[in-house]
Amino acid sequence: MERWLHVLTRVHHSLYLVVGLCGLAATVLLAEPGTHVVTVGFVHVDVFYAAVAGFGMLLLLSLTDEYDAEEYDSNR
C-alpha cells in the first residue's frame, strides 16, 4: 500500500474520535443547559442536550469502530 494512502486512512479514522471529544468538551465547557430551546409544536428540545447526545454518539461509534489497514490495501 502507498505510504500516503495508509497515513490518510489512519487520519480519517481518528478524525471522528477527535471531533467527538472536542465537540463534547466544547459543549460542556462553553454552553449552558436551558439557554437555547427549540420548540416544534408541543415538542421542546434543549440544544445543549441534543449536542451532548450527538457528540457522545459520535464518540461512542468512533471508539467501537475497528481500523483494518488491509481493507484499504490495493495490492490484493
NUTITI-239742 format. One line per 2 residues: number of its first residue (from 1); their letters; for each residue x, y, z of N, C-alpha, C, CB. Coordinates in nm, 4 decimals. Last residue first. Glycine has a CB too. Layout:
% NUTITI-239742
NUM	A	X/Y/Z/X/Y/Z/X/Y/Z/X/Y/Z  ...
//
This chain:
% NUTITI-239742
76	RN	-0.4218/-0.6522/-0.3502/-0.4799/-0.7843/-0.3260/-0.4860/-0.8648/-0.4503/-0.6165/-0.7728/-0.2676  -0.3234/-0.3901/-0.3244/-0.2388/-0.4944/-0.3846/-0.2944/-0.6346/-0.3599/-0.0964/-0.4852/-0.3292
74	SD	-0.4527/-0.1940/-0.1870/-0.4894/-0.2107/-0.3270/-0.4114/-0.3219/-0.3952/-0.4685/-0.0819/-0.4010  -0.5890/-0.1858/0.1312/-0.4751/-0.2287/0.0508/-0.5198/-0.2561/-0.0920/-0.4091/-0.3541/0.1117
72	YE	-0.7905/-0.1363/0.3023/-0.7555/-0.0278/0.2095/-0.6389/-0.0654/0.1184/-0.7207/0.0985/0.2875  -0.7964/-0.3610/0.4562/-0.9177/-0.3258/0.3825/-0.8892/-0.2193/0.2773/-1.0262/-0.2768/0.4787
70	EA	-0.5634/-0.3614/0.5977/-0.5719/-0.4477/0.4802/-0.6951/-0.4175/0.3963/-0.5730/-0.5931/0.5223  -0.6166/-0.2028/0.8186/-0.5327/-0.1481/0.7118/-0.5407/-0.2319/0.5848/-0.3881/-0.1388/0.7582
68	DY	-0.8942/-0.1485/0.9894/-0.8263/-0.2609/0.9262/-0.7479/-0.2076/0.8070/-0.9277/-0.3719/0.8824  -1.0221/-0.0345/1.2843/-0.9446/0.0064/1.1675/-0.8699/-0.1141/1.1147/-0.8464/0.1219/1.2020
66	ED	-1.3477/-0.0415/1.4221/-1.2166/-0.1053/1.4078/-1.1513/-0.0594/1.2787/-1.2294/-0.2595/1.4101  -1.5458/0.1408/1.6595/-1.5091/0.1086/1.5222/-1.3693/0.0460/1.5194/-1.5143/0.2352/1.4327
64	TL	-1.5866/0.2310/1.9127/-1.6191/0.0916/1.8871/-1.5841/0.0479/1.7456/-1.7650/0.0680/1.9124  -1.5151/0.4990/1.8992/-1.4401/0.4113/1.9890/-1.4675/0.2637/1.9618/-1.4738/0.4437/2.1332
62	SL	-1.7010/0.6039/1.7238/-1.5604/0.6039/1.6840/-1.4762/0.5143/1.7741/-1.5053/0.7456/1.6861  -1.9377/0.5720/1.8714/-1.9205/0.4997/1.7453/-1.7747/0.4948/1.7026/-2.0040/0.5640/1.6358
60	LL	-1.8825/0.7485/2.0852/-1.9054/0.6067/2.1096/-1.8858/0.5239/1.9829/-2.0454/0.5851/2.1647  -1.8642/0.9930/1.9474/-1.7511/0.9429/2.0249/-1.7650/0.7934/2.0489/-1.7400/1.0174/2.1586
58	LM	-2.1234/1.0111/1.8449/-2.0095/1.0097/1.7540/-1.8853/0.9534/1.8235/-1.9815/1.1513/1.7012  -2.2671/1.0206/2.0867/-2.2867/0.9081/1.9947/-2.1715/0.8972/1.8954/-2.4192/0.9233/1.9194
56	GF	-2.1698/1.2657/2.1854/-2.1497/1.1418/2.2612/-2.1666/1.0188/2.1741/-2.2464/1.1351/2.3779  -2.2646/1.4451/1.9971/-2.1198/1.4254/2.0086/-2.0872/1.2988/2.0884/-2.0545/1.5478/2.0751
54	GA	-2.5452/1.4054/2.0490/-2.4855/1.3866/1.9170/-2.3368/1.3613/1.9229/-2.5120/1.5061/1.8314  -2.5743/1.4659/2.3237/-2.6126/1.3341/2.2731/-2.5479/1.3067/2.1374/-2.7654/1.3234/2.2618
52	VA	-2.4863/1.7328/2.3240/-2.4176/1.6330/2.4065/-2.4493/1.4918/2.3567/-2.4582/1.6479/2.5553  -2.6801/1.8446/2.1525/-2.5381/1.8456/2.1142/-2.4590/1.7429/2.1942/-2.4776/1.9855/2.1345
50	AY	-2.9112/1.8029/2.3063/-2.9031/1.7462/2.1717/-2.7578/1.7396/2.1243/-2.9876/1.8292/2.0732  -2.8529/1.9530/2.5313/-2.8626/1.8076/2.5445/-2.8587/1.7380/2.4086/-2.9907/1.7701/2.6184
48	FV	-2.8521/2.2111/2.4114/-2.7381/2.1613/2.4886/-2.7406/2.0088/2.4950/-2.7388/2.2208/2.6311  -3.1057/2.2480/2.3071/-2.9948/2.2298/2.2142/-2.8712/2.1756/2.2857/-2.9618/2.3618/2.1446
46	DV	-3.3934/2.0946/2.4133/-3.2831/2.1792/2.4583/-3.1617/2.1478/2.3712/-3.2513/2.1564/2.6108  -3.7036/2.0920/2.2658/-3.5720/2.0271/2.2658/-3.4673/2.1289/2.3092/-3.5375/1.9686/2.1245
44	HV	-4.0406/2.0266/2.2898/-3.9368/2.1221/2.3289/-3.8037/2.0475/2.3396/-3.9727/2.1930/2.4645  -4.3334/1.9794/2.1113/-4.2042/1.9196/2.1447/-4.1033/2.0316/2.1725/-4.1539/1.8265/2.0293
42	FG	-4.5640/2.0805/2.0084/-4.5610/2.0577/2.1534/-4.4294/1.9972/2.2015/-4.6752/1.9670/2.1934  -4.4105/2.2598/1.7595/-4.5396/2.2118/1.8084/-4.5362/2.1989/1.9591/-4.5763/2.0771/1.7441
40	VT	-4.0993/2.2847/1.8460/-4.1721/2.2481/1.7254/-4.3033/2.1854/1.7715/-4.0886/2.1494/1.6335  -3.8553/2.4823/1.9859/-3.9917/2.4319/2.0028/-4.0537/2.4069/1.8662/-4.0783/2.5314/2.0846
38	VV	-3.5459/2.4781/2.1393/-3.6145/2.4784/2.0103/-3.7507/2.4136/2.0314/-3.5312/2.4030/1.8995  -3.3694/2.6753/2.3611/-3.4688/2.5692/2.3499/-3.5401/2.5857/2.2162/-3.5704/2.5727/2.4694
36	HT	-3.0854/2.7715/2.5153/-3.1491/2.7675/2.3836/-3.2421/2.6472/2.3771/-3.0428/2.7612/2.2700  -3.0465/2.7346/2.7946/-3.0279/2.8649/2.7313/-3.1009/2.8730/2.5983/-2.8799/2.8932/2.7109
34	GP	-3.0569/2.4801/2.9033/-3.1723/2.5670/2.9201/-3.1606/2.7026/2.8537/-3.1972/2.5865/3.0626  -2.7123/2.4432/2.9908/-2.8437/2.3841/2.9643/-2.9554/2.4862/2.9873/-2.8657/2.2603/3.0534
32	EA	-2.4583/2.6243/2.8251/-2.5342/2.6030/2.9477/-2.6694/2.5408/2.9127/-2.5531/2.7366/3.0255  -2.1260/2.5870/2.6859/-2.2712/2.6038/2.6767/-2.3363/2.5765/2.8115/-2.3302/2.5107/2.5692
30	LL	-1.8549/2.5367/2.7307/-1.8962/2.6678/2.6816/-2.0467/2.6916/2.6805/-1.8443/2.6866/2.5450  -1.8157/2.2739/2.8295/-1.7452/2.3876/2.8890/-1.8049/2.5225/2.8513/-1.6010/2.3845/2.8483
28	VT	-1.9803/2.1073/2.6752/-1.9922/2.1054/2.8212/-1.9285/2.2291/2.8833/-1.9275/1.9788/2.8785  -1.8935/2.1723/2.4146/-2.0338/2.1862/2.4525/-2.0485/2.1950/2.6036/-2.1159/2.0691/2.3984
26	AA	-1.6223/2.1073/2.4234/-1.6636/2.2453/2.3978/-1.8083/2.2684/2.4391/-1.6454/2.2798/2.2501  -1.6378/1.8280/2.4693/-1.5717/1.9161/2.5659/-1.6149/2.0615/2.5472/-1.4194/1.9048/2.5527
24	LG	-1.7723/1.7446/2.2354/-1.8296/1.7183/2.3669/-1.7700/1.8110/2.4721/-1.8072/1.5725/2.4066  -1.5876/1.8293/2.0403/-1.7246/1.8797/2.0404/-1.7918/1.8604/2.1744/-1.8054/1.8118/1.9330
22	CL	-1.3599/1.6786/2.1104/-1.3559/1.8255/2.1126/-1.4961/1.8853/2.1155/-1.2795/1.8784/1.9908  -1.4593/1.4109/2.0793/-1.4026/1.4591/2.2049/-1.4056/1.6117/2.2156/-1.2601/1.4098/2.2191
20	GV	-1.5493/1.4108/1.8085/-1.6380/1.3751/1.9190/-1.5886/1.4281/2.0520/-1.6532/1.2256/1.9269  -1.3156/1.4812/1.6701/-1.4337/1.5665/1.6605/-1.5303/1.5377/1.7752/-1.5040/1.5461/1.5251
18	VL	-1.1527/1.2609/1.7389/-1.1132/1.3966/1.7767/-1.2330/1.4913/1.7736/-1.0026/1.4481/1.6833  -1.2997/1.0509/1.6220/-1.2688/1.0487/1.7643/-1.2347/1.1891/1.8139/-1.1526/0.9522/1.7927
16	YL	-1.2948/1.1252/1.3552/-1.4228/1.1209/1.4259/-1.4035/1.1182/1.5767/-1.5033/0.9996/1.3820  -1.0180/1.0983/1.2939/-1.0844/1.2281/1.2866/-1.2149/1.2289/1.3651/-1.1109/1.2656/1.1416
14	SH	-0.9129/0.8471/1.2786/-0.9009/0.9171/1.4060/-0.9776/1.0486/1.4084/-0.7560/0.9428/1.4365  -0.9627/0.7848/1.0093/-1.0191/0.7007/1.1151/-1.0176/0.7732/1.2493/-0.9415/0.5687/1.1256
12	HV	-0.8112/0.9753/0.8757/-0.9560/0.9752/0.8578/-1.0235/0.8947/0.9685/-0.9934/0.9184/0.7200  -0.5586/0.8901/0.9508/-0.6041/1.0222/0.9930/-0.7562/1.0288/0.9830/-0.5384/1.1337/0.9069
10	RT	-0.5555/0.6429/0.8190/-0.5429/0.6456/0.9653/-0.5905/0.7806/1.0198/-0.3959/0.6188/1.0082  -0.5740/0.7223/0.5541/-0.6818/0.6426/0.6110/-0.6748/0.6387/0.7628/-0.6776/0.5019/0.5556
8	LV	-0.3304/0.8658/0.5260/-0.4589/0.9336/0.5072/-0.5742/0.8544/0.5686/-0.4851/0.9564/0.3586  -0.1389/0.6652/0.5617/-0.1458/0.7777/0.6559/-0.2813/0.8468/0.6467/-0.0324/0.8790/0.6282
6	HL	-0.1989/0.5054/0.3351/-0.2045/0.4488/0.4705/-0.2172/0.5592/0.5751/-0.0793/0.3635/0.4987  -0.1466/0.6854/0.1314/-0.2820/0.6333/0.1482/-0.3004/0.5742/0.2873/-0.3126/0.5278/0.0415
4	WR	0.1272/0.7282/0.1594/0.0367/0.8418/0.1789/-0.1077/0.7949/0.1985/0.0452/0.9378/0.0591  0.2326/0.4698/0.0988/0.2505/0.5283/0.2328/0.1507/0.6407/0.2581/0.3938/0.5814/0.2494
2	EM	0.0427/0.2239/-0.0719/0.1157/0.3505/-0.0741/0.1206/0.4095/0.0662/0.0502/0.4501/-0.1727  0.0847/-0.1177/0.0000/0.0000/0.0000/0.0000/0.0889/0.1236/0.0000/-0.0962/0.0001/0.1220
//
